[in-house]
Amino acid sequence: MIRIALGSAIVVLAGISGIATEIDSAAVYTAEQAARGKTALVKNAFGTCSDCHAEGLGGRTGSPDERPVLDSLRADVREGLVKNFRGKVPDLVGPAFVRRWENRSVKDLTTNFEKRFASVLDEDTRLSLIAYVLSENGFRAGDVPLTMSTDVPFRQLVGSETP
């Protein structure tokens, strides 16, 4: 009797462990969305994302080694970066990005993008760009597309393949 109960408990715990792993590593976008986001990164109505966030989306610190160099950007982009951000723009890829968002949700990120870019980027483009950013940070793709109502804590994404 004790052996049966112990065996049953092990099976139940193994099942719960599998469920916890699935929940801990939520997939909130599709690979197709991320692919569209990669294309939109360089071809969108707003401009090239790397103009502000630098090549590789690693952000700008004001270093003269950043690419593209500030002086090579369109005058309005360059002036906006210097005036509004003193030439510094946060990274969208890497450990600092993950740390900045770890106590927030994916909904916070999509809402942030909506507030900032709704006037120049349609919803599909914004969501695709976010999917690409998530993929570049090592978060796994799944079968369900990212939507404006997706509300998963970043901590659940961090359980995925992080860089």
Rosetta silent file (secondary structure, phi, psi, omega in degrees, C-alpha in Angstrom):
SEQUENCE: MIRIALGSAIVVLAGISGIATEIDSAAVYTAEQAARGKTALVKNAFGTCSDCHAEGLGGRTGSPDERPVLDSLRADVREGLVKNFRGKVPDLVGPAFVRRWENRSVKDLTTNFEKRFASVLDEDTRLSLIAYVLSENGFRAGDVPLTMSTDVPFRQLVGSETP
SCORE:     score description
SCORE:     0.000 S_00000001
   1 L     0.000  -44.324  179.421    0.000    0.000    0.000 S_00000001
   2 H   -64.923  -39.198  178.935    2.826    2.400    0.927 S_00000001
   3 H   -62.282  -41.116  179.958    4.660    1.489   -2.305 S_00000001
   4 H   -65.636  -44.536  179.450    1.574    2.297   -4.393 S_00000001
   5 H   -63.877  -42.336  179.214    1.072    5.641   -2.627 S_00000001
   6 H   -65.223  -42.873  178.020    4.760    6.512   -2.991 S_00000001
   7 H   -62.605  -41.857  178.344    4.733    5.530   -6.667 S_00000001
   8 H   -64.108  -41.250  179.376    1.603    7.603   -7.259 S_00000001
   9 H   -62.534  -40.516  179.427    3.149   10.595   -5.495 S_00000001
  10 H   -64.159  -43.081  178.760    6.241   10.378   -7.713 S_00000001
  11 H   -62.436  -44.759  179.579    4.094   10.262  -10.860 S_00000001
  12 H   -62.966  -46.263  179.717    2.021   13.250   -9.683 S_00000001
  13 H   -62.982  -38.978  178.071    5.133   15.259   -8.765 S_00000001
  14 H   -63.247  -41.023  177.466    6.743   14.474  -12.113 S_00000001
  15 H   -63.969  -43.971  178.395    3.588   15.701  -13.855 S_00000001
  16 H   -63.211  -40.137  178.778    3.486   18.887  -11.787 S_00000001
  17 H   -60.070  -42.275  178.236    7.176   19.469  -12.514 S_00000001
  18 H   -64.098  -39.234  177.960    6.470   19.245  -16.245 S_00000001
  19 H   -65.144  -44.481 -179.735    3.594   21.709  -15.906 S_00000001
  20 H   -60.968  -40.241  179.224    5.776   24.126  -13.930 S_00000001
  21 H   -63.620  -42.445  178.947    8.483   23.987  -16.605 S_00000001
  22 H   -61.952  -43.660  179.929    5.895   24.739  -19.291 S_00000001
  23 H   -68.878  -40.801 -177.461    4.528   27.702  -17.301 S_00000001
  24 H   -64.617  -26.056 -178.038    7.998   28.964  -16.378 S_00000001
  25 L  -119.857   62.472 -178.732    9.057   29.179  -19.999 S_00000001
  26 L   -61.899  139.465  175.485    6.040   30.742  -21.664 S_00000001
  27 L  -108.212  118.384 -170.688    6.213   31.266  -25.418 S_00000001
  28 L  -116.794    9.401  178.849    4.328   34.429  -26.337 S_00000001
  29 L  -149.189  166.452  177.071    5.102   34.987  -30.020 S_00000001
  30 E  -103.052  158.912  176.905    5.538   32.962  -33.207 S_00000001
  31 H   -61.844  -34.062  179.229    8.697   32.502  -35.254 S_00000001
  32 H   -64.609  -40.622  177.029    6.825   34.069  -38.192 S_00000001
  33 H   -61.732  -44.946 -179.371    6.170   37.226  -36.151 S_00000001
  34 H   -62.784  -38.334  178.252    9.840   37.461  -35.212 S_00000001
  35 H   -64.381  -41.949  176.595   10.838   37.033  -38.887 S_00000001
  36 H   -64.331  -37.257  178.350    8.482   39.861  -39.874 S_00000001
  37 H   -64.365  -38.389  178.530    9.951   41.939  -37.041 S_00000001
  38 H   -62.222  -40.265  177.175   13.482   41.369  -38.326 S_00000001
  39 H   -68.027  -44.309 -178.422   12.395   42.716  -41.712 S_00000001
  40 H   -66.025  -23.623  179.404   10.498   45.618  -40.145 S_00000001
  41 H   -55.359  -37.205 -178.511   13.586   46.506  -38.122 S_00000001
  42 H  -107.678  -12.255 -178.983   15.158   47.983  -41.239 S_00000001
  43 L  -133.511   87.868  174.436   12.050   48.693  -43.312 S_00000001
  44 L  -145.230  168.749 -174.841    9.261   50.481  -41.475 S_00000001
  45 L   -67.139  -21.185 -176.360    7.416   53.783  -41.665 S_00000001
  46 L   -83.913  -33.954 -176.493    9.250   55.159  -38.642 S_00000001
  47 L   134.391 -168.265 -179.887   12.785   54.527  -39.864 S_00000001
  48 L   -87.519  122.348 -177.550   15.546   52.122  -39.039 S_00000001
  49 H   -57.726  -32.919 -178.222   15.394   51.016  -35.389 S_00000001
  50 H   -71.469  -12.917  173.670   19.177   50.730  -35.325 S_00000001
  51 H   -58.800  -46.315 -179.458   19.459   54.479  -35.970 S_00000001
  52 H   -87.842  -43.469 -172.609   18.467   55.065  -32.361 S_00000001
  53 H   -93.389    2.462  178.553   19.288   51.727  -30.730 S_00000001
  54 L    70.674  165.156  179.989   22.540   51.122  -32.722 S_00000001
  55 H   -60.262  140.292 -179.035   23.452   48.018  -34.700 S_00000001
  56 H    76.705    2.170  179.098   22.469   44.833  -32.950 S_00000001
  57 H    59.931   27.185 -178.679   20.003   46.860  -30.839 S_00000001
  58 L   -79.540    0.995  178.811   22.629   47.119  -28.104 S_00000001
  59 L    85.998  172.743  177.914   21.687   50.703  -27.318 S_00000001
  60 E  -120.983  135.976  177.862   23.717   53.907  -27.401 S_00000001
  61 L  -113.922   -6.686 -176.345   25.991   55.144  -24.652 S_00000001
  62 L    98.932    2.564 -179.466   27.457   58.079  -26.549 S_00000001
  63 L   -69.101  139.726  178.235   30.626   56.190  -27.510 S_00000001
  64 L   -68.712  -12.372 -179.436   32.229   57.276  -30.804 S_00000001
  65 L   -84.439   -6.814 -177.635   32.606   53.568  -31.697 S_00000001
  66 L   -67.604  144.173  178.625   28.851   52.981  -31.998 S_00000001
  67 L  -122.945  137.765   -5.642   27.491   52.056  -35.388 S_00000001
  68 L   -69.239  149.422 -179.558   25.916   53.668  -37.205 S_00000001
  69 L   -64.772  145.867 -176.667   27.847   56.711  -36.067 S_00000001
  70 H   -54.805  -41.478 -177.752   25.663   59.554  -34.868 S_00000001
  71 H   -65.746  -18.186 -179.324   26.978   61.933  -37.528 S_00000001
  72 H   -85.366  -10.378 -177.655   25.844   59.567  -40.301 S_00000001
  73 L   -79.050  158.956  174.283   22.178   59.724  -39.262 S_00000001
  74 L   -53.995  145.971 -175.895   19.585   62.032  -40.763 S_00000001
  75 H   -55.493  -42.870 -178.126   19.820   65.447  -39.143 S_00000001
  76 H   -66.446  -37.041  178.156   16.372   65.200  -37.499 S_00000001
  77 H   -67.845  -48.194 -179.327   17.160   61.774  -35.998 S_00000001
  78 H   -59.451  -47.381 -178.868   20.590   62.887  -34.786 S_00000001
  79 H   -63.938  -39.148  177.916   19.239   66.119  -33.279 S_00000001
  80 H   -64.682  -41.173  178.571   16.399   64.244  -31.565 S_00000001
  81 H   -63.184  -42.801 -178.010   18.816   61.716  -30.065 S_00000001
  82 H   -72.513  -46.575 -177.055   21.091   64.422  -28.753 S_00000001
  83 H   -67.095  -47.453 -173.685   18.340   66.790  -27.573 S_00000001
  84 H   -86.422  -28.069 -172.544   15.996   64.222  -26.020 S_00000001
  85 H  -128.458    3.819 -176.457   18.402   61.530  -24.868 S_00000001
  86 L    55.379   32.467  178.664   21.858   63.163  -24.807 S_00000001
  87 L    78.356    6.948 -178.363   22.905   60.556  -27.367 S_00000001
  88 L  -115.170  129.417 -179.248   22.022   57.677  -25.048 S_00000001
  89 E  -135.559  135.133 -177.512   19.323   55.142  -25.856 S_00000001
  90 L   -64.499  152.703  176.829   18.624   51.911  -23.921 S_00000001
  91 L   -74.606  153.781  175.350   19.465   48.550  -25.390 S_00000001
  92 L  -110.675   -3.701 -178.413   16.743   46.221  -26.627 S_00000001
  93 L  -135.761  134.167  174.160   18.940   43.127  -26.553 S_00000001
  94 L   119.442  176.881 -175.599   21.025   41.661  -23.767 S_00000001
  95 H   -59.400  -35.663 -179.480   21.135   41.171  -20.008 S_00000001
  96 H   -65.919  -38.527  176.591   20.437   44.832  -19.175 S_00000001
  97 H   -61.891  -47.765 -179.193   17.196   44.708  -21.205 S_00000001
  98 H   -60.743  -43.362  179.094   16.109   41.524  -19.424 S_00000001
  99 H   -63.518  -40.033 -179.379   16.896   43.048  -16.014 S_00000001
 100 H   -62.395  -32.412 -174.041   14.962   46.241  -16.875 S_00000001
 101 H  -105.207   -3.344 -171.761   11.845   44.265  -17.742 S_00000001
 102 L   -61.337  -24.160  179.275   12.079   41.274  -15.361 S_00000001
 103 L  -101.439   15.240  179.484    9.523   42.707  -12.909 S_00000001
 104 L  -122.026 -175.605 -179.754    7.067   43.705  -15.620 S_00000001
 105 E  -117.463  167.131  175.500    4.924   41.879  -18.136 S_00000001
 106 H   -60.979  -34.104  177.714    4.901   41.509  -21.891 S_00000001
 107 H   -61.045  -38.608  176.731    1.726   43.626  -21.815 S_00000001
 108 H   -59.499  -40.964 -179.534    3.755   46.462  -20.280 S_00000001
 109 H   -68.761  -44.501 -179.926    6.159   46.254  -23.224 S_00000001
 110 H   -66.144  -36.119  177.458    3.443   46.157  -25.880 S_00000001
 111 H   -66.424  -41.154  177.169    1.658   49.066  -24.169 S_00000001
 112 H   -59.196  -47.997  178.933    4.933   51.029  -24.049 S_00000001
 113 H   -62.709  -39.409 -179.686    5.478   50.473  -27.778 S_00000001
 114 H   -62.524  -47.684 -179.576    1.865   51.420  -28.497 S_00000001
 115 H   -60.306  -39.053 -174.286    2.134   54.715  -26.601 S_00000001
 116 H   -84.551  -31.791 -169.512    5.388   55.621  -28.289 S_00000001
 117 H  -126.073    6.078 -177.683    4.880   54.378  -31.840 S_00000001
 118 L   -60.978  -29.258 -178.339    1.134   53.998  -32.586 S_00000001
 119 L   -75.716  -16.373 -176.555    1.152   57.158  -34.668 S_00000001
 120 L  -123.723  -15.779  179.823    3.858   55.830  -37.011 S_00000001
 121 L  -128.295  134.535  177.306    3.676   52.014  -36.840 S_00000001
 122 L   -72.768  164.828 -174.732    0.617   49.810  -37.239 S_00000001
 123 H   -58.011  -43.604 -179.373   -0.181   47.245  -34.557 S_00000001
 124 H   -60.813  -42.370  179.266    1.087   44.255  -36.557 S_00000001
 125 H   -64.882  -44.321  178.796    4.455   45.947  -37.156 S_00000001
 126 H   -59.863  -46.639 -179.095    4.813   46.892  -33.481 S_00000001
 127 H   -65.398  -37.752  178.093    3.991   43.358  -32.345 S_00000001
 128 H   -65.984  -40.796  176.877    6.372   41.873  -34.920 S_00000001
 129 H   -62.491  -42.136  178.210    9.179   44.160  -33.746 S_00000001
 130 H   -64.898  -40.895  177.211    8.551   43.139  -30.143 S_00000001
 131 H   -59.394  -41.730  178.334    8.547   39.456  -31.179 S_00000001
 132 H   -64.121  -43.727  178.086   11.922   40.008  -32.848 S_00000001
 133 H   -59.721  -44.218  178.691   13.299   41.725  -29.726 S_00000001
 134 H   -62.092  -41.828 -179.970   12.068   38.804  -27.604 S_00000001
 135 H   -65.746  -39.097  179.765   13.674   36.299  -29.986 S_00000001
 136 H   -69.065  -19.066  175.919   16.983   38.187  -29.954 S_00000001
 137 L   -92.160    6.624  174.858   16.916   37.991  -26.164 S_00000001
 138 L    86.985    6.731  178.278   16.656   34.198  -26.360 S_00000001
 139 L   -79.322  136.971 -171.163   12.991   33.848  -25.450 S_00000001
 140 L   -77.890  149.098  175.173   11.455   30.947  -27.300 S_00000001
 141 L   -83.088  158.494  178.414    8.819   31.160  -30.015 S_00000001
 142 E  -139.041 -156.792 -176.892    5.611   29.162  -29.792 S_00000001
 143 L   -96.259  -14.363 -175.306    2.391   28.506  -31.661 S_00000001
 144 L  -105.449  125.577 -178.901    0.365   31.450  -30.366 S_00000001
 145 L   -69.698  151.378  173.510    1.057   34.916  -31.794 S_00000001
 146 L   -67.755  134.715  176.698    1.813   37.910  -29.612 S_00000001
 147 L  -130.741  172.485  177.026   -1.193   40.222  -29.286 S_00000001
 148 L   -66.968  -19.388  179.954   -1.910   43.448  -27.444 S_00000001
 149 L   -95.415   -4.184  177.087   -3.729   41.401  -24.805 S_00000001
 150 L   -60.143  122.708 -175.544   -0.848   38.972  -24.156 S_00000001
 151 L  -134.763   78.749 -179.262   -0.122   39.445  -20.470 S_00000001
 152 L  -118.007  131.401  177.834    2.657   37.140  -19.290 S_00000001
 153 E   -62.009  140.366  178.389    5.206   38.222  -16.672 S_00000001
 154 H   -57.357  -31.058  179.615    8.729   38.542  -18.060 S_00000001
 155 H   -59.147  -30.257  175.728    9.920   36.265  -15.261 S_00000001
 156 H   -72.781  -29.749  176.057    8.088   33.436  -17.005 S_00000001
 157 H   -74.372  -34.438 -178.098    9.955   34.247  -20.213 S_00000001
 158 H   -60.102  -23.328  175.912   13.268   34.364  -18.384 S_00000001
 159 L   -69.190   -7.608  178.587   12.823   30.640  -17.780 S_00000001
 160 L   -82.060 -163.533  178.698   13.406   30.222  -21.521 S_00000001
 161 L   -77.198  100.458  177.986   16.763   30.281  -23.271 S_00000001
 162 L   -93.161  150.369 -176.044   18.227   33.554  -22.086 S_00000001
 163 L   -66.273    0.000    0.000   21.404   34.925  -23.655 S_00000001
